[in-house]
């Protein structure tokens, strides 16, 4: 079964690729790898949730936003090489806008990791970093970037 078909079975539709907010491209291929730029949880070009996790944003809400980020990253991969070309997810880096003292970044980034597991199965298992930061572009609570290997 292809990855696009799996998305369809999950009732998930790939969004349009998010327009860059600065001077970069959404994804780049080098050899057998695609690297995505950091993806914000934008829906239709707008951030629905803003603020620091552990203050204005709950862990549950941030986890849902991380899932949206991962979906936006998959859209960037799909636009460049086609989602069915993905052999495996190699690495996920998640940045979490964190209130002082907040240490639950891994729980937030699980929103992205869980989606990748649902879509790719065992090929979605990946290395990962979950990093707490003071602020993210436009007040986003989370930003996700992916590295995938392609066939």
C-alpha positions in Angstrom: 0.0 0.0 0.0 1.3 3.5 -0.8 1.7 6.3 1.7 -0.9 8.4 0.0 -3.4 5.6 0.2 -2.6 5.2 3.9 -3.3 8.9 4.5 -6.6 8.5 2.7 -7.5 5.4 4.9 -6.7 7.5 8.0 -9.0 10.3 6.7 -6.1 12.7 6.4 -5.8 15.1 3.4 -2.4 16.6 2.6 -2.6 20.4 2.8 -1.1 22.8 0.2 2.5 23.4 0.9 2.9 26.3 3.3 4.4 29.4 1.7 7.8 30.3 3.1 7.8 33.2 5.5 11.4 34.2 4.7 14.1 33.4 2.1 14.1 29.6 1.9 12.4 26.7 0.1 10.1 24.2 1.8 12.2 21.2 1.1 15.5 20.2 -0.6 16.6 16.8 -1.9 20.3 15.8 -1.8 21.1 12.3 -2.9 18.6 9.9 -1.3 17.4 12.3 1.4 14.9 15.1 1.6 15.3 17.8 4.3 12.3 19.9 5.1 12.5 23.4 6.4 11.0 23.9 9.8 7.2 23.7 9.4 4.8 25.7 11.6 1.3 24.5 12.5 -0.4 26.8 9.9 -3.8 25.8 8.6 -4.8 27.7 5.4 -1.8 30.0 5.9 -2.9 31.0 9.5 -1.6 30.0 12.9 -4.7 28.9 15.0 -2.7 28.6 18.2 0.1 30.8 19.4 2.1 31.2 22.6 4.4 29.3 24.9 3.7 25.8 26.0 3.3 25.5 29.7 1.8 29.0 29.8 -0.7 30.1 27.1 -0.7 26.7 25.4 -1.4 23.3 27.0 0.6 20.2 26.2 -2.4 18.6 24.6 -3.0 21.6 22.3 0.7 21.8 21.4 0.9 18.1 20.7 -2.0 18.6 18.2 -0.1 21.5 16.7 3.0 19.3 16.3 0.8 16.9 14.3 -0.2 19.7 12.0 3.5 20.7 11.6 4.4 17.1 10.6 1.5 17.1 8.1 2.8 20.3 6.6 6.3 18.8 6.4 4.8 15.8 4.5 3.1 18.1 2.1 6.5 19.7 1.4 8.1 16.3 0.8 5.2 15.3 -1.4 5.5 18.4 -3.5 9.2 17.8 -4.1 9.4 14.0 -4.7 5.9 12.5 -4.1 5.0 10.9 -0.8 5.1 7.4 -2.2 8.9 7.8 -2.9 9.6 7.9 0.9 11.4 4.8 2.0 11.7 5.8 5.7 11.6 8.7 8.1 15.2 9.3 9.3 15.1 12.2 11.7 12.6 14.6 13.3 13.6 17.8 15.0 10.9 19.5 17.1 11.3 23.0 18.5 8.8 23.9 21.3 8.2 27.5 22.5 8.5 26.8 26.2 7.5 28.8 29.3 10.2 29.1 31.9 10.6 25.7 33.7 8.6 23.7 31.1 10.3 20.4 30.4 7.7 18.4 28.5 9.0 19.0 25.0 9.2 15.3 24.2 5.4 14.9 24.9 4.7 17.8 22.5 6.8 16.4 19.7 5.1 13.0 20.1 2.3 14.6 18.1 4.5 14.6 15.1 6.1 11.2 15.8 2.7 9.6 16.3 1.5 10.8 12.9 4.6 9.6 11.1 4.1 6.2 12.7 0.4 6.1 11.6 1.3 6.9 8.0 4.6 5.0 7.5 4.3 2.2 10.1 7.8 0.8 11.0 9.4 3.0 8.3 8.2 5.9 10.4 10.4 5.1 13.3 13.0 7.8 13.5 15.8 9.5 15.5 14.5 12.6 17.1 15.4 15.8 19.1 12.8 17.8 21.1 14.2 21.2 21.9 12.8 23.9 24.1 13.2 27.5 22.8 12.2 30.9 24.0 10.1 31.8 20.9 9.3 30.7 17.4 8.4 32.6 14.3 5.0 34.4 14.5 4.4 33.1 18.0 4.0 29.5 17.0 4.1 27.0 19.9 5.9 24.3 17.9 8.0 23.9 14.7 8.9 20.5 13.1 11.5 19.6 10.5 12.0 16.2 8.9 14.7 14.2 7.1 13.4 11.4 5.0 15.1 8.8 2.8 13.6 8.3 -0.6 13.8 5.5 -3.1 
